[in-house]
Amino acid sequence: MKILAVCGMGFGSSLMLKMTADRVIKKKDIKADVEATDIGTATSMSADLILTNSEFAKQLQGGNATVVAIKNVASEDEVGKAIEEYLEK
């Protein structure tokens, strides 16, 4: 599974979100690759799941990836729930 953590510039909140997602997938033993990127690059990348804020989520909707808005990029519970819900589909 390919997960993108997306923010405006690709090195602020997306890196924090990537680190949180990495912890979650390690704890849950999920095979996934998580990459932090900016919104411009994300639109041209292939992914299964995109984690981002609510503003960028609206812009990224409509592609092949499932897009989930995350309120707290440091919350393992919130990120874990998003990943689990994706996997249940």
N, C-alpha and C positions, 0 to 999 in steps of 0.2 A: 504494500500500500504506500502511496506517495501522499504526503501531507505538506502543504505550504502554509507557513506562518507569514502573514502579510501585514505590512505597515506602509507608511508613506515613503520612507527613504530606504527601508530594508535593513536597518541596523539598530533601531531603537527598540520599540515595543515588539517587533517581530522576533528579535533575538531572545527577548525574555519569554515570549510565547513558545518559541522553539525549545528553549531549555525546559519549560514546563511540560510540553508535549513529550520531550525525550524522557523525562522522569516518569511520566505516566506510562508510556509504552514499555519502558524497562520494567517497571513494577508489575505490569499486567502481562508481560512476556508476549507483546504484540510485535509482529514483524512489520516494521514500517520505516520509511526514510522520511525525515523531517527536514525541510529546507526553509530558511528565512529569506524573504525577498521583498522587494518593493512592489507597489501596486502596478506600475507600468510593466514590469517584467512578468508579473504573475499572470497578466492577461494573455501572454503568449506561451505560457508553460502548461504542460500536461500534469494533472494531479487528480487524485481521487477525492481528497478532502481539503478544503481551504478554511483555515482559522484566521479570523481578522476581527477588526472592530466593526461596530454597526454601520458606520459611514461607508467604509470600503466594501462591506458585505453587499450593500445595495448595488454598488458598481460592478461587482463580480458575479452577481446572479445571472443565470441564463446560459451558462456554459455547461460542460459535461460534469464538472466537479460539484460536489455538495459543498455549499458555503455556509459556515456557521459563525455568527457574531459572538465574540467572547467579550464579556464586560471586564473581567479581572484576569489579565494575562498571567498572573502568578498563581491562580487558583487551580490546583491539581484536580479538585473536585469538579469544577466547571469544565475544564479541558477534558478530563476523563469521561465525563458524561457525554460530551460532544462526540468523542471518538467511539464510545460504546454504542451510542445511538446510530452512528454511521454503520458500524459493523453489524448491527441488528437488522439493517435493511436488506 
